[in-house]
Amino acid sequence: MKYFILILFFFTQMAQAQNKRFIYQYTCIPDSTNTTDIIKDIMFLDVINNKSLFYSRFKFTEDSTSIAEAQKKNFYIPNAPILYRVEKTNGKIFLLTTDYGLGKISVEENRIINWKIDPAKQKIGEYNSQKATADFGGRKWIAWFTTDIPIQDGPYKFSGLPGLIVKMEDVTKSHIYELIGVKNLSKEIEYPDLNSGAKELTLTRKQFEEAFVKYRKDPAAATRQRYIEGKIIDHRDSVGNLRTGADVVRDVEKSSKERLKKDNNIIEIDLLKTIR
C-alpha cells in the first residue's frame, strides 16, 4: 500500500510538472502611425501533456460571456482585440480563429523558424535566460529563453529553443511578450466554442493568404452575403429606431474599414505586402 501511495504521488507530481499555465503580458502597437495607442492583454500558454494552447484571457472571457448571453436570448457585442489562438501538437502548429468572415478556420504553419542562439545571457524576471534571434513573419525577433524551465515552447507560434521563451519582442518593439506568472493546471481547460455546430475550415498557408487579402479589401463581404440571403432582417435597435439590413451592412463596412486602416502593424507584417 505504501508503494502504491508513493507511485501515485510520483505520477501526480509528474503530471503537475507537465501541466502548466504560463502567463504572458502582451504589449503591441497596432497602428504604426500612432505609437501612443498601445494595446495590452494577458495571454495564456497552457501546456498539457506535450500539447499547448496560446490564447487571450480577455477573448476567453468574452467568448464565455457570448455563449451565456446567447443562451438567455440576449445579444452581446464583443470587442476583444486579440482574436486568434495558436495550438501546438504533435510537432505541428495551427492558427485558430473565427476572423476574416470565414467562420471557424484552422491554418497549419509550415514555415520553419531558424533560430540563432547568441552567447548573451541575462536575468529576465527570476529566470537565468539566454538570447536567440530569428526572422519570422516579416519581422526580426529577439527571444530570451530559460533552461530552468525545460519546455521548448513560447508565446504565439514561437517554439523550438532549448527551454521556455520568457521574453519575445520584435526589434521595433511593436510586439512584446513577457512572462509574468506560472501556475499548475490539474486538467486541460476547455475553450468555449462559440459555434459548436459549425464545421472548422482547414486552410493551407496559401489559401489563408488569399482569404486575408480578400477580407482586407472587402471586410463586409460575408455580412453582405448574409443580407442577400435574407439572414439579416430589418429590426429596431435598443432605442426603437428602425435599422434595415442594408443599414447593418453599411455600418459593418464603415466600422471594419476604419478598424483595418488603424491595424497596419500586425504581428506577421509580411501579410500586408500580399495586398496589391
DRENPA-3360 file (N, C-alpha, C; in nm, 2 decimals, always signed):
BEGIN
1 = MKYFILIL = +0.08/-0.12/+0.00/+0.00/+0.00/+0.00/+0.09/+0.13/+0.00 ~ +0.20/+0.12/+0.08/+0.29/+0.24/+0.09/+0.35/+0.26/-0.05 ~ +0.39/+0.15/-0.12/+0.45/+0.16/-0.25/+0.35/+0.22/-0.35 ~ +0.22/+0.18/-0.34/+0.12/+0.24/-0.43/+0.10/+0.39/-0.41 ~ +0.10/+0.43/-0.28/+0.08/+0.57/-0.25/+0.20/+0.65/-0.30 ~ +0.32/+0.59/-0.29/+0.44/+0.66/-0.34/+0.44/+0.67/-0.49 ~ +0.40/+0.57/-0.56/+0.39/+0.57/-0.70/+0.28/+0.67/-0.75 ~ +0.17/+0.67/-0.68/+0.06/+0.77/-0.71/+0.11/+0.91/-0.70;
9 = FFFTQMAQ = +0.18/+0.93/-0.58/+0.24/+1.07/-0.56/+0.33/+1.11/-0.67 ~ +0.42/+1.01/-0.71/+0.52/+1.04/-0.81/+0.45/+1.08/-0.94 ~ +0.35/+1.00/-0.99/+0.28/+1.04/-1.11/+0.20/+1.16/-1.10 ~ +0.15/+1.19/-0.99/+0.08/+1.32/-0.97/+0.17/+1.44/-0.98 ~ +0.29/+1.42/-0.92/+0.39/+1.53/-0.93/+0.44/+1.55/-1.07 ~ +0.45/+1.43/-1.14/+0.50/+1.44/-1.28/+0.39/+1.51/-1.37 ~ +0.27/+1.48/-1.35/+0.16/+1.54/-1.42/+0.15/+1.69/-1.40 ~ +0.17/+1.73/-1.27/+0.17/+1.87/-1.24/+0.29/+1.94/-1.30;
17 = AQNKRFIY = +0.40/+1.87/-1.31/+0.52/+1.93/-1.37/+0.50/+1.96/-1.52 ~ +0.42/+1.87/-1.58/+0.40/+1.88/-1.73/+0.28/+1.98/-1.76 ~ +0.18/+1.98/-1.67/+0.06/+2.06/-1.69/+0.08/+2.20/-1.63 ~ +0.11/+2.30/-1.71/+0.14/+2.43/-1.66/+0.07/+2.54/-1.74 ~ +0.04/+2.65/-1.68/-0.01/+2.77/-1.75/+0.10/+2.87/-1.73 ~ +0.15/+2.92/-1.85/+0.25/+3.03/-1.85/+0.17/+3.16/-1.89 ~ +0.18/+3.26/-1.80/+0.10/+3.38/-1.82/+0.20/+3.49/-1.87 ~ +0.16/+3.54/-1.99/+0.24/+3.65/-2.05/+0.16/+3.78/-2.06;
25 = QYTCIPDS = +0.24/+3.89/-2.04/+0.19/+4.02/-2.07/+0.22/+4.05/-2.21 ~ +0.12/+4.08/-2.29/+0.14/+4.11/-2.43/+0.11/+4.26/-2.45 ~ +0.21/+4.33/-2.51/+0.20/+4.47/-2.54/+0.22/+4.49/-2.69 ~ +0.13/+4.56/-2.76/+0.15/+4.58/-2.90/+0.10/+4.72/-2.94 ~ +0.16/+4.76/-3.05/+0.12/+4.89/-3.12/+0.05/+4.86/-3.25 ~ -0.08/+4.86/-3.26/-0.15/+4.82/-3.38/-0.14/+4.92/-3.49 ~ -0.12/+5.04/-3.46/-0.11/+5.15/-3.57/+0.03/+5.21/-3.56 ~ +0.10/+5.19/-3.67/+0.24/+5.24/-3.67/+0.25/+5.39/-3.68;
33 = TNTTDIIK = +0.13/+5.45/-3.72/+0.13/+5.60/-3.73/+0.09/+5.67/-3.60 ~ +0.06/+5.58/-3.50/+0.02/+5.64/-3.37/+0.08/+5.55/-3.26 ~ +0.20/+5.57/-3.23/+0.27/+5.48/-3.13/+0.23/+5.50/-2.99 ~ +0.14/+5.60/-2.97/+0.09/+5.62/-2.83/-0.03/+5.53/-2.80 ~ -0.09/+5.48/-2.91/-0.20/+5.39/-2.90/-0.15/+5.24/-2.87 ~ -0.15/+5.20/-2.75/-0.09/+5.08/-2.71/-0.20/+4.98/-2.65 ~ -0.19/+4.86/-2.70/-0.29/+4.76/-2.65/-0.21/+4.66/-2.56 ~ -0.27/+4.63/-2.45/-0.21/+4.53/-2.36/-0.32/+4.43/-2.33;
41 = DIMFLDVI = -0.27/+4.30/-2.32/-0.36/+4.19/-2.29/-0.28/+4.09/-2.22 ~ -0.35/+4.00/-2.14/-0.29/+3.89/-2.08/-0.31/+3.77/-2.16 ~ -0.20/+3.70/-2.19/-0.21/+3.58/-2.28/-0.17/+3.45/-2.20 ~ -0.25/+3.35/-2.22/-0.22/+3.22/-2.15/-0.15/+3.12/-2.25 ~ -0.05/+3.05/-2.20/+0.01/+2.94/-2.27/-0.01/+2.82/-2.19 ~ -0.12/+2.74/-2.22/-0.15/+2.62/-2.14/-0.08/+2.50/-2.20 ~ +0.01/+2.44/-2.13/+0.09/+2.32/-2.17/+0.04/+2.20/-2.10 ~ -0.03/+2.11/-2.17/-0.09/+1.99/-2.12/-0.04/+1.87/-2.19;
49 = NNKSLFYS = +0.03/+1.78/-2.13/+0.08/+1.66/-2.19/+0.14/+1.68/-2.33 ~ +0.24/+1.77/-2.34/+0.31/+1.79/-2.46/+0.23/+1.86/-2.57 ~ +0.11/+1.91/-2.53/+0.03/+1.99/-2.62/+0.01/+2.13/-2.56 ~ +0.01/+2.23/-2.64/-0.01/+2.36/-2.59/-0.12/+2.44/-2.66 ~ -0.18/+2.54/-2.59/-0.27/+2.63/-2.65/-0.24/+2.77/-2.60 ~ -0.22/+2.86/-2.69/-0.19/+3.00/-2.66/-0.31/+3.09/-2.69 ~ -0.36/+3.17/-2.60/-0.48/+3.24/-2.62/-0.50/+3.36/-2.53 ~ -0.58/+3.45/-2.56/-0.61/+3.57/-2.48/-0.71/+3.55/-2.37;
57 = RFKFTEDS = -0.67/+3.59/-2.25/-0.76/+3.58/-2.14/-0.89/+3.66/-2.16 ~ -0.88/+3.78/-2.22/-0.99/+3.86/-2.25/-1.08/+3.80/-2.35 ~ -1.03/+3.74/-2.45/-1.11/+3.67/-2.56/-1.18/+3.55/-2.50 ~ -1.11/+3.47/-2.41/-1.17/+3.36/-2.35/-1.29/+3.40/-2.27 ~ -1.28/+3.51/-2.19/-1.39/+3.56/-2.11/-1.50/+3.61/-2.19 ~ -1.47/+3.68/-2.30/-1.57/+3.73/-2.39/-1.65/+3.62/-2.46 ~ -1.58/+3.51/-2.50/-1.64/+3.40/-2.57/-1.74/+3.33/-2.47 ~ -1.69/+3.31/-2.35/-1.78/+3.25/-2.24/-1.90/+3.34/-2.22;
65 = TSIAEAQK = -1.89/+3.47/-2.21/-2.00/+3.56/-2.19/-2.09/+3.55/-2.31 ~ -2.04/+3.55/-2.43/-2.12/+3.55/-2.55/-2.21/+3.42/-2.55 ~ -2.16/+3.31/-2.51/-2.24/+3.19/-2.51/-2.35/+3.19/-2.40 ~ -2.31/+3.25/-2.29/-2.41/+3.26/-2.18/-2.52/+3.35/-2.21 ~ -2.49/+3.46/-2.28/-2.59/+3.56/-2.32/-2.68/+3.50/-2.43 ~ -2.62/+3.43/-2.52/-2.70/+3.37/-2.63/-2.80/+3.27/-2.58 ~ -2.76/+3.20/-2.47/-2.85/+3.10/-2.41/-2.97/+3.17/-2.35 ~ -2.95/+3.30/-2.31/-3.06/+3.38/-2.25/-3.13/+3.46/-2.35;
73 = KNFYIPNA = -3.10/+3.44/-2.48/-3.16/+3.51/-2.59/-3.12/+3.65/-2.60 ~ -3.00/+3.69/-2.54/-2.96/+3.82/-2.54/-2.85/+3.84/-2.64 ~ -2.83/+3.96/-2.70/-2.73/+3.99/-2.79/-2.61/+4.06/-2.73 ~ -2.49/+4.00/-2.75/-2.37/+4.06/-2.68/-2.27/+4.10/-2.79 ~ -2.22/+4.22/-2.79/-2.12/+4.26/-2.89/-1.98/+4.26/-2.82 ~ -1.89/+4.16/-2.87/-1.76/+4.15/-2.81/-1.66/+4.26/-2.87 ~ -1.56/+4.29/-2.80/-1.46/+4.38/-2.86/-1.32/+4.35/-2.82 ~ -1.29/+4.22/-2.80/-1.15/+4.17/-2.77/-1.06/+4.21/-2.89;
81 = PILYRVEK = -0.94/+4.26/-2.86/-0.85/+4.29/-2.97/-0.78/+4.17/-3.03 ~ -0.76/+4.07/-2.95/-0.68/+3.95/-2.99/-0.78/+3.84/-3.02 ~ -0.79/+3.80/-3.15/-0.90/+3.71/-3.19/-0.84/+3.57/-3.22 ~ -0.71/+3.55/-3.22/-0.66/+3.42/-3.26/-0.62/+3.33/-3.14 ~ -0.61/+3.21/-3.17/-0.54/+3.11/-3.08/-0.43/+3.04/-3.15 ~ -0.33/+2.99/-3.08/-0.23/+2.91/-3.15/-0.22/+2.77/-3.08 ~ -0.24/+2.67/-3.15/-0.23/+2.53/-3.09/-0.10/+2.46/-3.14 ~ -0.03/+2.40/-3.05/+0.09/+2.33/-3.09/+0.07/+2.18/-3.04;
89 = TNGKIFLL = +0.07/+2.09/-3.14/+0.05/+1.95/-3.10/+0.12/+1.86/-3.20 ~ +0.18/+1.75/-3.15/+0.25/+1.65/-3.23/+0.35/+1.71/-3.33 ~ +0.42/+1.82/-3.29/+0.52/+1.88/-3.37/+0.46/+1.98/-3.48 ~ +0.33/+2.00/-3.48/+0.26/+2.09/-3.57/+0.21/+2.21/-3.50 ~ +0.20/+2.32/-3.58/+0.15/+2.44/-3.52/+0.03/+2.49/-3.61 ~ -0.08/+2.53/-3.54/-0.20/+2.57/-3.60/-0.25/+2.71/-3.55 ~ -0.29/+2.79/-3.64/-0.35/+2.92/-3.61/-0.50/+2.89/-3.61 ~ -0.57/+2.93/-3.50/-0.72/+2.91/-3.50/-0.79/+3.04/-3.48;
97 = TTDYGLGK = -0.89/+3.07/-3.56/-0.96/+3.20/-3.54/-1.10/+3.19/-3.61 ~ -1.18/+3.28/-3.57/-1.31/+3.30/-3.64/-1.32/+3.43/-3.71 ~ -1.20/+3.49/-3.74/-1.19/+3.62/-3.81/-1.20/+3.59/-3.96 ~ -1.19/+3.71/-4.03/-1.19/+3.70/-4.18/-1.31/+3.66/-4.25 ~ -1.43/+3.66/-4.18/-1.55/+3.63/-4.24/-1.57/+3.49/-4.29 ~ -1.49/+3.39/-4.24/-1.50/+3.26/-4.29/-1.55/+3.16/-4.19 ~ -1.59/+3.21/-4.07/-1.63/+3.12/-3.96/-1.51/+3.06/-3.89 ~ -1.51/+2.94/-3.85/-1.40/+2.88/-3.78/-1.30/+2.83/-3.88;
105 = ISVEENRI = -1.17/+2.88/-3.86/-1.07/+2.83/-3.95/-0.95/+2.78/-3.88 ~ -0.88/+2.69/-3.94/-0.75/+2.63/-3.88/-0.65/+2.64/-3.99 ~ -0.53/+2.70/-3.96/-0.43/+2.72/-4.06/-0.30/+2.66/-4.01 ~ -0.25/+2.55/-4.08/-0.13/+2.49/-4.03/-0.01/+2.58/-4.07 ~ +0.08/+2.60/-3.98/+0.20/+2.68/-4.00/+0.31/+2.58/-4.05 ~ +0.36/+2.60/-4.18/+0.46/+2.51/-4.23/+0.59/+2.58/-4.25 ~ +0.61/+2.70/-4.20/+0.74/+2.77/-4.21/+0.82/+2.73/-4.09 ~ +0.95/+2.71/-4.11/+1.04/+2.67/-4.00/+1.11/+2.80/-3.95;
113 = INWKIDPA = +1.11/+2.81/-3.82/+1.18/+2.93/-3.76/+1.33/+2.88/-3.74 ~ +1.42/+2.95/-3.81/+1.56/+2.92/-3.79/+1.62/+3.01/-3.69 ~ +1.64/+2.95/-3.57/+1.70/+3.03/-3.45/+1.85/+3.04/-3.46 ~ +1.90/+3.16/-3.42/+2.04/+3.18/-3.40/+2.06/+3.21/-3.25 ~ +2.12/+3.11/-3.18/+2.14/+3.13/-3.04/+2.27/+3.21/-3.01 ~ +2.25/+3.32/-2.93/+2.35/+3.41/-2.90/+2.42/+3.38/-2.77 ~ +2.54/+3.41/-2.75/+2.60/+3.38/-2.62/+2.56/+3.47/-2.50 ~ +2.49/+3.58/-2.54/+2.45/+3.68/-2.44/+2.35/+3.61/-2.34;
121 = KQKIGEYN = +2.37/+3.65/-2.21/+2.28/+3.59/-2.11/+2.23/+3.71/-2.02 ~ +2.12/+3.69/-1.96/+2.06/+3.80/-1.88/+1.95/+3.74/-1.79 ~ +1.93/+3.80/-1.68/+1.83/+3.76/-1.58/+1.70/+3.83/-1.63 ~ +1.60/+3.75/-1.67/+1.47/+3.80/-1.71/+1.37/+3.76/-1.60 ~ +1.33/+3.85/-1.52/+1.25/+3.82/-1.40/+1.33/+3.74/-1.30 ~ +1.28/+3.62/-1.27/+1.36/+3.53/-1.18/+1.44/+3.42/-1.25 ~ +1.44/+3.43/-1.39/+1.50/+3.32/-1.46/+1.63/+3.36/-1.53 ~ +1.73/+3.27/-1.52/+1.85/+3.29/-1.60/+1.82/+3.26/-1.75;
129 = SQKATADF = +1.84/+3.35/-1.83/+1.80/+3.34/-1.97/+1.91/+3.37/-2.07 ~ +1.89/+3.31/-2.19/+1.99/+3.33/-2.30/+1.92/+3.39/-2.42 ~ +1.99/+3.46/-2.50/+1.94/+3.53/-2.61/+1.94/+3.44/-2.74 ~ +1.84/+3.46/-2.82/+1.83/+3.40/-2.95/+1.76/+3.49/-3.05 ~ +1.79/+3.48/-3.17/+1.72/+3.57/-3.27/+1.67/+3.49/-3.39 ~ +1.57/+3.55/-3.46/+1.51/+3.48/-3.57/+1.43/+3.58/-3.66 ~ +1.42/+3.55/-3.78/+1.33/+3.63/-3.87/+1.20/+3.55/-3.89 ~ +1.09/+3.61/-3.87/+0.96/+3.54/-3.89/+0.85/+3.64/-3.92;
137 = GGRKWIAW = +0.77/+3.61/-4.02/+0.65/+3.70/-4.05/+0.69/+3.84/-4.09 ~ +0.81/+3.85/-4.15/+0.85/+3.99/-4.19/+0.91/+4.07/-4.09 ~ +0.93/+4.01/-3.97/+0.99/+4.09/-3.86/+1.12/+4.02/-3.81 ~ +1.21/+4.10/-3.75/+1.33/+4.04/-3.68/+1.29/+4.03/-3.53 ~ +1.31/+3.91/-3.47/+1.27/+3.89/-3.34/+1.39/+3.86/-3.25 ~ +1.37/+3.90/-3.12/+1.47/+3.87/-3.02/+1.40/+3.79/-2.91 ~ +1.45/+3.67/-2.88/+1.39/+3.59/-2.77/+1.49/+3.57/-2.66 ~ +1.44/+3.56/-2.54/+1.51/+3.52/-2.42/+1.45/+3.39/-2.37;
145 = FTTDIPIQ = +1.53/+3.29/-2.36/+1.47/+3.16/-2.32/+1.55/+3.11/-2.20 ~ +1.48/+3.02/-2.12/+1.55/+2.97/-2.00/+1.54/+2.82/-1.99 ~ +1.66/+2.76/-1.96/+1.66/+2.62/-1.95/+1.62/+2.58/-1.81 ~ +1.59/+2.68/-1.72/+1.53/+2.65/-1.59/+1.40/+2.58/-1.60 ~ +1.33/+2.61/-1.72/+1.20/+2.55/-1.75/+1.22/+2.48/-1.88 ~ +1.25/+2.35/-1.87/+1.29/+2.27/-1.99/+1.17/+2.23/-2.08 ~ +1.09/+2.34/-2.12/+0.98/+2.32/-2.21/+1.01/+2.40/-2.34 ~ +1.02/+2.33/-2.45/+1.06/+2.40/-2.58/+0.94/+2.47/-2.64;
153 = DGPYKFSG = +0.89/+2.57/-2.57/+0.76/+2.64/-2.62/+0.78/+2.79/-2.59 ~ +0.67/+2.86/-2.63/+0.67/+3.00/-2.61/+0.55/+3.07/-2.66 ~ +0.54/+3.20/-2.65/+0.42/+3.27/-2.70/+0.40/+3.26/-2.85 ~ +0.28/+3.28/-2.89/+0.24/+3.28/-3.03/+0.29/+3.15/-3.10 ~ +0.35/+3.16/-3.22/+0.40/+3.04/-3.29/+0.54/+3.00/-3.26 ~ +0.60/+3.07/-3.16/+0.74/+3.06/-3.14/+0.77/+2.94/-3.04 ~ +0.86/+2.85/-3.09/+0.90/+2.73/-3.01/+1.03/+2.68/-3.07 ~ +1.08/+2.57/-3.01/+1.20/+2.51/-3.06/+1.33/+2.54/-3.00;
161 = LPGLIVKM = +1.33/+2.63/-2.90/+1.46/+2.66/-2.83/+1.47/+2.57/-2.71 ~ +1.60/+2.56/-2.66/+1.62/+2.46/-2.55/+1.57/+2.50/-2.42 ~ +1.45/+2.55/-2.41/+1.38/+2.60/-2.29/+1.27/+2.69/-2.32 ~ +1.20/+2.73/-2.22/+1.08/+2.82/-2.24/+1.12/+2.96/-2.27 ~ +1.05/+3.02/-2.37/+1.08/+3.16/-2.40/+1.01/+3.25/-2.30 ~ +1.09/+3.33/-2.23/+1.03/+3.41/-2.12/+1.01/+3.55/-2.16 ~ +1.07/+3.59/-2.27/+1.05/+3.72/-2.33/+1.07/+3.71/-2.48 ~ +0.98/+3.78/-2.56/+0.99/+3.78/-2.70/+0.95/+3.92/-2.75;
169 = EDVTKSHI = +1.03/+3.98/-2.84/+1.00/+4.11/-2.89/+1.06/+4.13/-3.03 ~ +0.99/+4.20/-3.11/+1.05/+4.23/-3.24/+1.14/+4.36/-3.22 ~ +1.23/+4.38/-3.32/+1.33/+4.49/-3.30/+1.27/+4.63/-3.29 ~ +1.15/+4.64/-3.35/+1.08/+4.77/-3.34/+1.00/+4.79/-3.21 ~ +1.00/+4.68/-3.13/+0.92/+4.68/-3.00/+0.77/+4.71/-3.03 ~ +0.72/+4.67/-3.14/+0.58/+4.68/-3.17/+0.50/+4.57/-3.11 ~ +0.57/+4.45/-3.09/+0.50/+4.33/-3.03/+0.60/+4.27/-2.92 ~ +0.55/+4.27/-2.80/+0.63/+4.22/-2.69/+0.55/+4.13/-2.60;
177 = YELIGVKN = +0.61/+4.01/-2.58/+0.55/+3.91/-2.48/+0.65/+3.89/-2.37 ~ +0.60/+3.91/-2.24/+0.68/+3.89/-2.13/+0.62/+3.80/-2.03 ~ +0.69/+3.70/-1.98/+0.63/+3.60/-1.89/+0.62/+3.67/-1.75 ~ +0.50/+3.66/-1.69/+0.47/+3.73/-1.57/+0.42/+3.64/-1.46 ~ +0.40/+3.51/-1.50/+0.35/+3.41/-1.39/+0.34/+3.27/-1.45 ~ +0.34/+3.18/-1.35/+0.33/+3.04/-1.38/+0.24/+2.97/-1.28 ~ +0.15/+2.89/-1.32/+0.07/+2.81/-1.23/+0.05/+2.67/-1.28 ~ +0.02/+2.58/-1.19/-0.01/+2.44/-1.22/-0.15/+2.43/-1.27;
185 = LSKEIEYP = -0.18/+2.34/-1.37/-0.31/+2.30/-1.41/-0.34/+2.16/-1.38 ~ -0.45/+2.13/-1.32/-0.49/+1.99/-1.29/-0.54/+1.92/-1.41 ~ -0.60/+1.99/-1.51/-0.65/+1.93/-1.63/-0.65/+2.03/-1.74 ~ -0.68/+1.98/-1.86/-0.69/+2.07/-1.98/-0.81/+2.16/-1.97 ~ -0.79/+2.29/-2.00/-0.90/+2.38/-2.00/-0.98/+2.37/-2.13 ~ -1.11/+2.36/-2.12/-1.20/+2.35/-2.24/-1.23/+2.49/-2.29 ~ -1.18/+2.52/-2.41/-1.20/+2.66/-2.46/-1.35/+2.67/-2.51 ~ -1.42/+2.78/-2.48/-1.56/+2.80/-2.51/-1.57/+2.80/-2.67;
193 = DLNSGAKE = -1.66/+2.72/-2.72/-1.69/+2.71/-2.86/-1.81/+2.79/-2.90 ~ -1.79/+2.91/-2.96/-1.90/+3.00/-3.00/-1.99/+2.93/-3.10 ~ -1.94/+2.86/-3.19/-2.02/+2.80/-3.30/-2.00/+2.65/-3.30 ~ -2.05/+2.58/-3.19/-2.02/+2.44/-3.17/-2.08/+2.35/-3.28 ~ -2.18/+2.40/-3.35/-2.24/+2.32/-3.46/-2.17/+2.34/-3.60 ~ -2.08/+2.45/-3.60/-2.02/+2.48/-3.73/-1.89/+2.39/-3.75 ~ -1.87/+2.36/-3.88/-1.75/+2.28/-3.91/-1.63/+2.37/-3.93 ~ -1.52/+2.33/-3.88/-1.40/+2.40/-3.89/-1.34/+2.39/-4.03;
201 = LTLTRKQF = -1.30/+2.50/-4.09/-1.25/+2.50/-4.22/-1.10/+2.50/-4.21 ~ -1.03/+2.40/-4.27/-0.89/+2.38/-4.27/-0.83/+2.45/-4.40 ~ -0.74/+2.54/-4.38/-0.68/+2.61/-4.49/-0.53/+2.59/-4.49 ~ -0.47/+2.59/-4.62/-0.33/+2.59/-4.63/-0.28/+2.73/-4.61 ~ -0.15/+2.75/-4.60/-0.10/+2.88/-4.58/-0.14/+2.97/-4.70 ~ -0.13/+2.92/-4.82/-0.16/+2.99/-4.94/-0.31/+3.03/-4.95 ~ -0.39/+2.94/-4.91/-0.54/+2.97/-4.90/-0.57/+3.08/-4.80 ~ -0.50/+3.07/-4.69/-0.52/+3.17/-4.58/-0.47/+3.31/-4.63;
209 = EEAFVKYR = -0.36/+3.31/-4.70/-0.31/+3.44/-4.75/-0.41/+3.50/-4.85 ~ -0.47/+3.42/-4.93/-0.58/+3.46/-5.03/-0.70/+3.51/-4.96 ~ -0.74/+3.44/-4.85/-0.86/+3.49/-4.77/-0.83/+3.62/-4.70 ~ -0.70/+3.63/-4.65/-0.66/+3.75/-4.58/-0.67/+3.87/-4.67 ~ -0.62/+3.86/-4.79/-0.62/+3.97/-4.89/-0.77/+4.00/-4.93 ~ -0.85/+3.90/-4.95/-0.99/+3.92/-4.98/-1.06/+4.00/-4.87 ~ -1.04/+3.96/-4.75/-1.11/+4.02/-4.63/-1.06/+4.17/-4.62 ~ -0.93/+4.19/-4.63/-0.88/+4.33/-4.62/-0.94/+4.42/-4.72;
217 = KDPAAATR = -0.96/+4.37/-4.84/-1.01/+4.45/-4.95/-1.16/+4.48/-4.93 ~ -1.23/+4.38/-4.88/-1.38/+4.39/-4.86/-1.42/+4.32/-4.73 ~ -1.40/+4.38/-4.62/-1.43/+4.32/-4.49/-1.58/+4.29/-4.46 ~ -1.67/+4.36/-4.54/-1.81/+4.34/-4.52/-1.87/+4.23/-4.61 ~ -1.79/+4.16/-4.69/-1.84/+4.07/-4.79/-1.93/+3.96/-4.73 ~ -1.89/+3.90/-4.61/-1.97/+3.80/-4.55/-2.10/+3.85/-4.50 ~ -2.10/+3.97/-4.44/-2.22/+4.03/-4.39/-2.31/+4.07/-4.51 ~ -2.26/+4.12/-4.62/-2.34/+4.15/-4.73/-2.40/+4.02/-4.79;
225 = QRYIEGKI = -2.33/+3.91/-4.79/-2.39/+3.79/-4.85/-2.50/+3.74/-4.76 ~ -2.49/+3.75/-4.63/-2.59/+3.71/-4.54/-2.72/+3.80/-4.56 ~ -2.70/+3.93/-4.59/-2.81/+4.02/-4.62/-2.88/+3.97/-4.75 ~ -2.80/+3.94/-4.85/-2.86/+3.90/-4.98/-2.94/+3.77/-4.96 ~ -2.89/+3.68/-4.87/-2.96/+3.55/-4.85/-3.08/+3.57/-4.75 ~ -3.11/+3.69/-4.71/-3.22/+3.72/-4.62/-3.20/+3.69/-4.48 ~ -3.07/+3.67/-4.44/-3.04/+3.63/-4.30/-3.03/+3.75/-4.20 ~ -3.02/+3.87/-4.26/-3.02/+3.99/-4.18/-3.15/+4.07/-4.21;
233 = IDHRDSVG = -3.24/+4.07/-4.12/-3.37/+4.14/-4.14/-3.37/+4.27/-4.08 ~ -3.47/+4.35/-4.12/-3.50/+4.48/-4.06/-3.54/+4.46/-3.92 ~ -3.49/+4.55/-3.83/-3.53/+4.54/-3.69/-3.51/+4.68/-3.62 ~ -3.56/+4.68/-3.50/-3.54/+4.81/-3.43/-3.43/+4.79/-3.32 ~ -3.35/+4.90/-3.31/-3.24/+4.89/-3.21/-3.29/+4.91/-3.07 ~ -3.20/+4.93/-2.98/-3.24/+4.93/-2.83/-3.32/+5.05/-2.80 ~ -3.31/+5.16/-2.88/-3.39/+5.28/-2.85/-3.51/+5.29/-2.94 ~ -3.54/+5.19/-3.02/-3.66/+5.19/-3.10/-3.65/+5.23/-3.24;
241 = NLRTGADV = -3.53/+5.27/-3.29/-3.51/+5.32/-3.42/-3.50/+5.20/-3.52 ~ -3.57/+5.22/-3.64/-3.57/+5.11/-3.74/-3.43/+5.10/-3.80 ~ -3.38/+4.98/-3.81/-3.25/+4.96/-3.88/-3.28/+4.85/-3.99 ~ -3.25/+4.88/-4.11/-3.27/+4.79/-4.22/-3.15/+4.70/-4.23 ~ -3.16/+4.59/-4.30/-3.05/+4.50/-4.33/-2.94/+4.58/-4.40 ~ -2.98/+4.67/-4.49/-2.88/+4.75/-4.57/-2.81/+4.84/-4.47 ~ -2.87/+4.89/-4.37/-2.81/+4.98/-4.27/-2.70/+4.90/-4.20 ~ -2.73/+4.77/-4.16/-2.63/+4.69/-4.09/-2.51/+4.67/-4.18;
249 = VRDVEKSS = -2.53/+4.64/-4.31/-2.42/+4.61/-4.40/-2.33/+4.74/-4.41 ~ -2.40/+4.85/-4.43/-2.32/+4.98/-4.44/-2.24/+5.01/-4.31 ~ -2.30/+4.99/-4.20/-2.23/+5.01/-4.07/-2.11/+4.92/-4.05 ~ -2.13/+4.79/-4.08/-2.02/+4.69/-4.07/-1.91/+4.73/-4.16 ~ -1.94/+4.77/-4.29/-1.84/+4.81/-4.38/-1.76/+4.93/-4.34 ~ -1.83/+5.03/-4.29/-1.77/+5.15/-4.24/-1.68/+5.13/-4.12 ~ -1.73/+5.06/-4.02/-1.65/+5.03/-3.90/-1.53/+4.94/-3.92 ~ -1.55/+4.84/-4.01/-1.45/+4.75/-4.04/-1.33/+4.81/-4.11;
257 = KERLKKDN = -1.36/+4.90/-4.21/-1.26/+4.97/-4.29/-1.18/+5.06/-4.20 ~ -1.25/+5.13/-4.11/-1.19/+5.22/-4.01/-1.09/+5.14/-3.92 ~ -1.14/+5.03/-3.87/-1.06/+4.95/-3.78/-0.93/+4.89/-3.86 ~ -0.95/+4.84/-3.98/-0.84/+4.79/-4.05/-0.74/+4.89/-4.09 ~ -0.78/+5.01/-4.12/-0.69/+5.12/-4.15/-0.59/+5.15/-4.04 ~ -0.64/+5.13/-3.91/-0.55/+5.15/-3.80/-0.48/+5.03/-3.76 ~ -0.51/+4.91/-3.82/-0.45/+4.79/-3.79/-0.34/+4.76/-3.89 ~ -0.24/+4.84/-3.90/-0.14/+4.83/-4.01/-0.01/+4.78/-3.96;
265 = NIIEIDLL = +0.00/+4.74/-3.84/+0.12/+4.69/-3.78/+0.11/+4.55/-3.72 ~ +0.04/+4.47/-3.79/+0.01/+4.33/-3.74/+0.14/+4.25/-3.72 ~ +0.12/+4.15/-3.64/+0.24/+4.07/-3.59/+0.31/+4.00/-3.71 ~ +0.24/+3.95/-3.81/+0.30/+3.90/-3.93/+0.29/+4.00/-4.04 ~ +0.37/+4.10/-4.03/+0.36/+4.22/-4.12/+0.38/+4.19/-4.27 ~ +0.44/+4.07/-4.30/+0.46/+4.04/-4.44/+0.32/+4.01/-4.51 ~ +0.22/+3.98/-4.43/+0.09/+3.95/-4.49/+0.03/+4.07/-4.56 ~ +0.06/+4.19/-4.51/+0.02/+4.32/-4.57/+0.08/+4.34/-4.71;
273 = KTIR = +0.20/+4.28/-4.73/+0.27/+4.30/-4.85/+0.20/+4.22/-4.97 ~ +0.12/+4.13/-4.93/+0.05/+4.05/-5.03/-0.07/+4.12/-5.09 ~ -0.11/+4.23/-5.03/-0.22/+4.31/-5.08/-0.17/+4.41/-5.19 ~ -0.23/+4.40/-5.30/-0.20/+4.48/-5.42/-0.30/+4.59/-5.44;
% end
